[in-house]
Amino acid sequence: GIRPANTVSYLGKCLKVMQKRNGRGLNVVKLHQNSLIVSLNTSGTDFSSHDLETWMRAQAVKIIKEKVKRFSKQVGVAYNRVVIRDQKSRWGSCSCLKNLNFNWRLIMAPEPVLDYVVIHELCHLKEMSHSKKFWDLVARYCPQWHERRDWLDNHNLELKLPLLTNDRGIGPSVTQTR
C-alpha cells in the first residue's frame, strides 16, 4: 500500500519523519524509536528528500556490508567488493570478479527480505546460474526464499517511489519537535 505522507519505510517499518531546528550548520538525520528526526540548521535551509536519501544510502551501505560479511561465512564464500548503488531494474547482482552490487532501496524492505537478497547474491559466488543447484543452495541458507522473493515482486514499485510522498520535502503538517 501507499505510505502515509511524511513517513518513510526503513527495514520494513513505517517511520514518521519529524523536524526540529539545530544550532549547527548541517542538516542531520537520526533514528529515534519509530521516527526519523531531521535536525535542520538554523540558516533556514529546508530539509529535502535528498538529505533523507543520503542518510538512507549510508544506512544501506553499513547494514548490507555487515550482512554480506556475516552470511558469506555461513555460505562459505569469499567476495571482492560490495557496492551499493541505485540500480533501476535489479535488487542485487554478482560479477565473475566476485563483486557484489546491491540496490540501496533494499534498506526500505523488511530485514528478512534484505537477508534473502544478500544470500541470493552470495550463492551466485558458488553457482552463477539460476539452476536447480543454485536454488537448492539458496534454500539451504534461506528456506523461506519463495515468500521473500514474492514480497519483493509485490512491493517492487512501492520501493521505487520517491522517499517522501510530498515531493517538496517535509511539509508544514509535520510534527515539530522541541
Residue pairs with C-beta under 8 A, 6 or more apart in sequence:
1 158
2 158
2 165
3 9
3 14
3 158
3 161
3 165
4 14
4 165
5 164
5 165
5 166
5 171
5 173
6 16
6 17
6 164
6 165
6 166
6 170
6 171
6 173
6 174
7 14
7 15
7 16
7 17
7 165
8 14
8 15
8 17
8 36
8 52
8 56
8 108
8 163
8 164
9 15
9 108
9 109
9 158
9 159
10 31
10 36
10 56
10 59
10 107
10 108
11 63
11 107
11 108
11 109
11 110
11 111
11 114
12 108
12 109
12 110
12 111
12 113
13 34
15 31
15 34
15 35
15 36
16 34
16 35
16 36
16 175
17 35
17 36
17 38
17 52
17 164
17 170
17 174
18 35
18 36
18 37
18 38
18 174
18 175
18 176
18 177
19 37
19 38
19 39
19 40
19 47
19 170
19 174
19 176
19 177
20 37
20 38
20 39
20 40
20 176
20 177
20 178
21 39
21 40
21 41
21 42
22 28
22 39
22 40
22 41
22 42
23 42
24 39
24 41
24 42
25 41
25 43
26 41
27 38
27 39
27 40
27 41
27 45
27 47
27 51
28 38
28 39
29 36
29 37
29 38
29 39
29 51
29 52
29 54
29 55
30 36
30 37
30 39
31 37
36 52
36 55
37 177
38 47
38 51
38 52
38 170
40 46
40 47
46 169
46 170
47 169
47 170
48 169
49 162
49 163
49 164
49 167
49 169
52 163
52 164
53 163
56 104
56 107
56 108
56 163
57 84
57 104
57 107
59 107
60 84
60 102
60 104
60 105
60 106
60 107
61 84
61 104
63 107
63 114
64 82
64 84
64 102
64 106
64 107
64 114
64 118
65 82
67 114
67 115
67 118
68 79
68 82
68 100
68 118
68 122
71 115
71 118
71 119
71 122
71 141
72 78
72 79
72 122
74 141
75 119
75 122
75 123
75 125
75 126
75 137
75 141
77 122
77 125
77 126
78 98
78 125
79 98
79 99
79 100
79 122
79 125
80 97
80 98
80 99
80 100
81 99
81 100
82 99
82 100
82 101
82 102
83 99
83 100
83 101
83 102
84 101
84 102
84 103
84 104
85 101
85 102
85 103
85 104
86 103
86 104
86 105
87 93
87 101
87 103
90 101
90 103
91 102
91 103
91 106
91 117
91 152
92 100
92 101
92 102
92 103
92 106
92 117
92 118
92 120
92 121
93 100
93 101
93 121
94 100
94 101
94 121
94 122
94 124
94 125
94 128
95 101
96 128
98 125
100 121
100 122
102 117
102 118
102 121
105 159
105 160
106 113
106 114
106 117
106 159
107 114
108 159
109 117
109 151
109 152
109 155
109 159
110 151
112 144
112 148
113 148
113 151
113 152
115 142
115 148
116 142
116 144
116 145
116 148
116 149
116 152
117 152
119 138
119 141
119 142
119 145
120 138
120 142
120 145
122 141
123 134
123 137
123 138
123 141
124 134
126 137
127 133
127 134
127 137
135 145
138 145
139 145
142 148
152 159
164 170
